[in-house]
Amino acid sequence: MTETSRSRILRVDLSAEHVESEPIPEAWRRQFLGGKGLGARYLYEEVSAGTDPLGPENALLFLLGPVSGYLPGETRYGVVTKSPLTGAFLDSYGGGTVPEKLSGALDDHVGLLVTGEADRPVTIRVEDDDATLEPATDLWGADAREVEAAFPDAGVACVGPPGEHAVKFATIASDGGEHHAGRGGAGAVMGAKRLKALVVHGEQPEGLADLREEYAGRLNRDALSQWFVTSETVETIDFANEVGVLATRGWQESEFEGADDIGIESVKEAATGREREDDPVPGGFRVETDDSESVPRGATAMTLGAGLGIGDFDAVAALGETCDRLGVDVISAGNAVAWAIRATEEGLVDRDIDFGDDEGARQLIEEMATRSTPLGDALADGVESAAERFGGENLVPTIKGMEMPSYDPREVVSQALAYGTSDRGACHRRSRPVETAVFEPDPDDPVDVARNVVTEQNIRATLWSLVADDFAGEALWETLGAEWLDAVGLSYTPAELHETGERIWNLTRLFNVREGFARVDDEVPEMLVQTGDGAGLLTRDAYDDLLSAYYAVRGWDEDGVPTATTLDRLGLLETVDEETPVGK
């Protein structure tokens, strides 16, 4: 057995330039584990309703899980905050050297809770179970690659110019932009606090080798895990195009004739290697670009390729490298460019840009990154904000203010439900029924569809509280890591861990309803809903039936508010503050 405590958290007050170690309430550790769950509990406690996400009162948490550093696959860390893009709960995850080193640098601590706002750019150095603040004025304005080069012996999680300019889909980048805590704008929160980088010194802990070896074998036997191992996420464009759910040219089509030219075979042909050649989960494919090197993910080809009508692999990889180096979410950035092209076609904005124009896309992304033009400034606040300024509300779909990933839900109604009910806005990572529904149609009973989505959301909430690698996490699906927790002295049954995921999902919902989110915010955009003569399976009535069934399965009322009975069953009723509605 490898004992671990991680029973404390480092509180970093940037305004007061003060760092303090404090114990985590034992009940919180038991109920919420770490990562997403513990972050949700702290965010609900620390951040009042109506708090400005870019103000000093917002909290920014960098978190591990109780078995971080030991789990199979890539070590990851979680970032939790209130999103500047959506105003909702936000959790996002990054891999690479930062979590490897953080899992060694922190022994008694599960992570850092950062509040306040520095009066000048700073870094937080994490080493030997402690944190210190250091000046970083000379790094302000640097991109992810330049910041990484300034700390050659450390793991670095940083913001580039988009974070400094409060671009609401700025990421927190690490390994020079190869990895990102991506969606929802955590990088903008970090930049608003004038926190340029988290600089981590430590070595990944050793231990639980037998368990790691056993799970490596499970990965080799699991078909879905092997698909990830073989292709990472880059084959998703081939899959989505083949089954007709690939959002193309600004959501105007569902298939892209150039998919083969930017899909898995093109990536393999261009690849110079993998991120971790000898690992059971070897990571992404490295490819060379004109400027440097890139590790394109599935979202790169889907959103910056098919979404923008660009069928040249080198051009798509270069666009992805631009986003990665600057530190912007490729899904939101690609959708923003697609909106600008469609708005140009509609005569709403005056811009010389077309689908297939990779140079025009790159220029607009760079304008967004620094808010250097009126259009770039508008798009830096997200598609919804740009549409409010210029018109064009139904050109590119969003949910809760977040631009939608490129899995088109018009033919898979369960995927629409997964998007609509995601706690952080339109997100395909909480639940992905599209990956099976195209082969096995959704059940006829809305309750069965809802139950499938709920189950997957709960499971992922638990796995993200362990902060497990998504790919290796497939091998944890059955037991939810119970044996891993037991190996570090924590006893849970799989049933208890399922309930933990449900508890966490209800807590993030409480955070959101306290912010004013309701049923209307879980609806899908009108542009995706079938009209009388439209194509696709997604109708308003069918979706409303699914949403009502989802709320019933969750034990929420018809407006999507958790009921007192549900909260009491999950041990959350005493957690609810006076500002938070409770369903009847």
N, C-alpha and C positions, 0 to 999 in steps of 0.2 A: 504493500500500500504506500502510495505517495501522499503524505499529509499536506494540505494547503489550507491557509486560513482565508486570505483576502477578505478580511472582516472589517476593513477600514477604507476610507476614501480620502483623497487629498483635495481639500477645498482651496482653490486658488482665487483670491480676490484681486483682480487686476487694478481696480481703483485704489485700493489701500496698499497694493504691492505686498500682499501678505499671503503666506502659505501655511495651512494648518492641517494636521492629520486628525480625523475624527472617526469614531466607531460608527459602523452601519447598524441601525437597529436590527436585532437578531430576527425579529418577526419579518422584516423586509427581506432579509437574505433568504429566509425559508420560503416566503411566498413568491418571490420574484427572481431569485437565482443570481442574475447579473445581466450584463448586456442590455438588451431591449427592456426586459422586465424591471430591473433595478433603475434603469434610466427613466422609465415611465413613472416609477414611484417618486423619484427625486423631482422630476419635472412638474408633476402634479402638485407636489409640496412646495416647491420653490418659486414657481412662476404663476402669478395671479392672472385671472381672466382679463383680457384686454391689453396685456403687456406687449409693447412694441418689440417684435422679434429682433430688430436691429438696435434696440436700446440696451443700456447697461444692465437692466433688471432681468433680461433673458439669461437663462442658464445654458451652458454648452458643456456636455459631458463626453469624455473619452473613456470608454469602458471595455474591460475584458469580461470573461465569464469564469466560473469556478474551475474549469478544466482547460482554460486557454494555455496553449503551449504544448499540450499533450495530445489533443485530438488529432485524428488523421486528416490529411489534406493540408491546405494552406491555412496557416494561423491568421485570424482576422480580429479586428477590433471594431467596436460600434461607436457611433456618434449619435447622440440624442439631443434635441433642442426643439424649440418652437420654430416652425418653418416661416421664413419671410415670403416665400412664394405662395403658400396656401393659408397661413395663419393657423395651421393645425399641428398636431403632434408629428414629429419627424424623427425617424431612425434611419441611419444609413451605415454601410459597412465597407471597410477597406482591408486589403490584404497586403502582402509584401513584407519588407523588412521591419516596418514600424511595429506591427503586433508581435512579430517574433522577438524583437528586442524589448518591447514593453512587457511581455509576459515574463522576461527574465529580470527586467529592471524593477518590477513591482512584485513584492512577496506578500506583505501583509495588506496591500491595497489593491482594490479591484479597478481603480482608475482615478480620474480627475474630474472634479466639478468646478468649472470655471465660471465666475460671475464678474460683473463690473466692466470697466473699460479703461485701458491703459491711456496715459496722456501722451504716449509716444509709442512707436512700433517696438514690440518685444517678442522674444521667444520664451517658451517654457522648456527648460532642460530637465529631463527626468532621468534619474540615476540613483542607484543604491536606495530604492524605496523612498525617495524624496524628490522634491521639485524645487527649482530655483528660477527666478526671472532674470533675463539678460536683455540688454538693448539690441535692437535690430533695425535701427534707422537706415543703415546702409543697404539693407535688403529690400526695403520698401520699393515696389515697382518691379522687382525681379519675378521671373516666371518660375514654374516648378523645377525645371531643369537647372536653372541658375541657383536656386536655393539649395537643392540637393547637393550641388557641387561645393557649396560653402561648408558642408559638414560631412566630409568623406567617410568618417568612421562611425556615423550615427544613422539611426533610422529617422527620417524626416517626414512629417505630415504638415503641409504648408498650404497657403493660399497664394495664387498669382494675382495679376491685376484685376480680374473679375471680382475676387473676394474683396479687394481693397476698394473697388468702386460699387460695392453693394449690388452686384448683379444677382438677381434673386434665384438663379440656378447655378451659382458658383459652387464648385466642389472643393473638398479638402484633398489635395493630391499628395501622393507619396511615390518614392522611387522615381523621381523625375517626371512623374505624370503617367507611369505605367499602371498605377492603382489609384482608385478614387473612392472616397465616401461621397457618393454622387448626387442623388436626386434631392430636390427640395430646398437647396440653398444653404446648407450648413456652412459652406465657405464664406457666404456673405455675413453670417453671424460672427464667424471667426474674424473676418476683416473688420467688421464694425467695432469689435473689441480691440482692434489694433494688435491682434495676436497674429504675427506673421507665420510662426511655425512652432510645432511641438518637436523637440529634438531629443531623441531617446538613445541612451547608452545601456546596453545589457545584452545578454546572450540567452537564446531560447533554452528553457530548462530541459533537462533530460529526465526520462522516467516513463513508466508504463509501456515499455518497449514491446512486451508480449501482447498487450491489448492493441497497440498500434499495428502490429503484424497481423493479428487476427482480423482487424478491420480492413487492412489492405487486401486480404483475401476475399472479404465480403465485397469490396469494391470490384474485384475482378469477376465476381459471380453475378453482380447486379447489372442488368441490361442498361438501365437508364444511366447508372454511374459510369459504365463503360462508354456510353455514347458521349458523356461529358468529357471523360478522360481522352477519348480519341479526337474529339472535335472542339473541346471547350464550348463556347457559346456560338462560334462563328457559323455552324451549320444550321442555326435557326432560320436564317434567311432562305436556305434551300427548302427546308421543311415548310415554312410559311408560304412560300411561293407555290410549292407543289400542291398544297391543299387549298389555295385560294384565299388566304387570310393575311396577305402582306400589303399593308398600307403603302400606296405608291402615289408619287406626284401629289403630295399634299392631300392624301386621303381621297383622291378622286377615282382610284382604281384599286383592285385587290390582288393584282398580279403584275410582275415586272419582267419584261422581256429580256432585260440584261442581268437577271439574277445569277445565272451561271458564271458570268464574268466577274462577279464580286463575291461569290459563294465559297464554300469550303475548299473546292479543288484549286481555285485561284489563290486562296490563302496558303494552302500547302505548297503550291508551286513556288510562291514567292518567299516562303518562310526560310529564315536562316537557322531556326532552332525553336525550342520551347523555353518558357520561363524557368522551369525546374526540370531539367532533362531526366534525372534519375528518380524523381518522386513518383509514387503511385498515382498522384494527381498532378500531372506535369504543368498545368497552367496554360496560358495563352501562347500564340504563335508570334515569334519575333519577325518583323519584316523591316527592310530598309526603306527609308523615304529619302527624298532629295535633301531634306534638312538634317535628318538624323536616323532614328529608328522608332518604330511604333509597335504596339501590341494591340491590334484591332480586336474588338469584341463583337458579339453578334449585333448589338445595338448600333455599332458604327456602320455596318453594311446596310442594315435595315433602315435606319433613320437618315443617315447622311448619303446613302447610296440610293436605294429604291425610293425613299421618301422624297428625295430631291431629283429623281430621274437621272442619276449619274451611274453609268454602267462601266466605268473605267476603274479597275481595282487600285491602280497607283494613285489616282485622284482621290478616291474614297479614303485610302490609308493616310494620305497627306492631310485631308480634312480632319480625320480623327486625331492625327498627331497634333494639329493646331489646337483642337479643343483640349487635348490631354496636357499639352505644354502650358497653355494659358490657365487651365483649371475651370472648365465649364462642362456641365452635363450634356453629353452628346444628344440625348433624347430631346431635351428641351431646346437646345440650340438648333438641332435639325428641324424641329417643328416650327421654331421661330422663323427660320429662313424660308421654309415652305409657306408659312403664312404670308411673309413679305412678297413672295412670288405670286401667290394667288391674289393678294391685295393689289398688286401692280396690275394683274390681268383684269381685275374688277374696276380699275381706275381710282382706287382709294388712296394709293400712295404713288409717288413719282419716283420710280427706281428702274434702272436699266439692268434687269436680272430676269433670267428664265430658268425653267427646269433644265437640268443638264449642264448648267454653268457653274463648274466647281470653283473657278477663280472668283466669280461674283459672290458665291457662298462664303468662301474664305474671307473675303474683304468684309462682308457684313458681320460675320462672327467676330472678327477683330474689332469692328466698330461697337458691337455689343459689349465686348470685354472691357472697354474703357469708356463707354457711353460718349463716344467722340462725335456722333452725329445725332440729329433729332430722331431718326428712325432707329438707330442703334440704341439710343437712350430709352425709347419706348419699349423696344423688344427686350431690353435688359430686365424689365419688370415682369416679363412673361407675356404670352400670347393674349391672355384675357385683358391685360392692361393696355396693350397696343390696340386691341379691338375697341376698347372703350374710347381711345383717343382718336382713332381713324375710321372706325366702323369695321365691318367684316367679322361679326360675332360667330358666324357659322362656317368659317373657312377651315379651321383646324380644331379638333375636339380637345376639350379639357374636362377634368373632373376635380372639384375642390380647388380650381386654379392651377392644377398641374397638367402639363401636356401629356397626351396619351402615348404609351409605347406602340410599336408598329404591328402588334398582333391585332388585326381588325376584328372586332367582335360582332359584326353584323350577321355573320353566319353561325356564330357560337354564342348563344344567349347567356350561357353560364359564365363565359368570359366577361361579358358586359357586367354581370352581377359582381364578379370578382373585382373588376375595376371600380365599380360604383361604391362598393363597401370597404375598399381599402382604407386603412386609417390614415395614410399619408397622402392621399390623392391617387390619381390614376397610376396604378402600379401593377405590373405582371408578376412581381416576385412574391407577393403574399399568397396568391393562388393562381394556378395556371391550368384550368380545365381545358383550354384550347388544345393542349398537347395530347389529350386523349379523346376529347369530344368529337374531333374530326374523323376519328375511326369508329367510335361508339357514341352515337347521338345521345344528347342529354336525356335523362329519364323524363317520362311524361308528367310525373308528379312534381310540381314546383318544390314541395318540401324535400324531396330526395335530392334535387339539384342544389337547394340551399344547404342541406346537410353536408353535401360533399365539399362545398366551398368553405363552410364553417370549420369542418374538420381540418382541412388543409391550412387555413389561416391559424388555427390554434396550434397545430403542430409546428408551423414555422415560427410562431411567437416563442415557443419553448426553445427551439433550436437556435434562434437568434439571441436568446438569453444565455445559452451556453456559448454563443458566438461561434457556431460551427461553420465550416466551409460549406457553402451551398451544395457543391458537388459531392463531397464526402458525406454530407448530411443525409443523402438518400440512404446510406447504409445504417443510419441511426434512426430511421423512420419508425421502426417497429417498437423499440424500447425507449426512444427519445433520450438516449444517453444515460439510462439508469445505472448501468454497470460502470460507466466512466465516473459518475458522481460517487458511486460506492468506492471506487478505487482511490478517491481522495478524501474519504471519510464522511461523505454525505449520503444519507439513505433516503431514497425515493423509489416508489413503485412506478411503472409506466403509467398506471391510472392517475397517480398523483401528478405526474408531469403533464399529462393531458389536461388536467384541471388547472395546472399552473398556466398553460398557454391560454386557456379560456379566461382565467383571471386577468392576465396581462392584456388580452384583447379588450376586455370590458373596461379596464382602467384607461387605456388610450381612448376609448369611446367617451368615457367620462370627461377626459381632458377636452375632447373636441366639442361635446355638447355644452360644456361650460363656456367655450368660446363662441357658442351660438350656432353650431352646426346642427342640422336637422335633416329630415327626410329629403327635402328638396336638394340638399347637397350630395345625396347618394344617387340622384338620377343621372342617366346618361344623356349626352347632348342630343338635341333635336336632329342634328345633321346625320346621326347614325341610325335614327329610328325610321323604320319603313312607313311610307305613306301609302295611300290607296293603290297607287300604281308602281310603288317602289320595289326594289329587289331586296333580298335578305330576309332572315328569319326574325330579326329584332323588331318587335312592335312595342308600342307604349303599353298596351294592355298586358302583354306577356311579361314585360319587364316589371310592371307594377305588381303583378301576381307573385313574381319571384322575390321582389323586395319585401313584400308583406310576409311571405313564407320565411325568408331569411330572418326577419325581425322576430317571428314566432319561434324559430329554432333557437335563436340567441336568448330568448326570454326578455326581449325589449318590447316597448309599446309601439303603437302604429306610427309614431314619429321617430322611432329609432333611439329611444332613451331607455337605458337599462332599468328594469323594474327593481323595486325594493326586495322582492323575493329572490331575484337572481343575484343581486349584490349581497344579500345576506348569506345565500348558499356558498358564495365564493369568498366570504370573509372580507368583503369590501364595504359593507354598509357603514361601518364606523369611520372609514376613510373619507367618505363624501363630505365636502365642506358645504357651507351655507349657500355658496354661489352656484352650486351644481344642481341642475334639475334631476329628479329621480322619477322614473316612470311608475304609473299605477298598475 
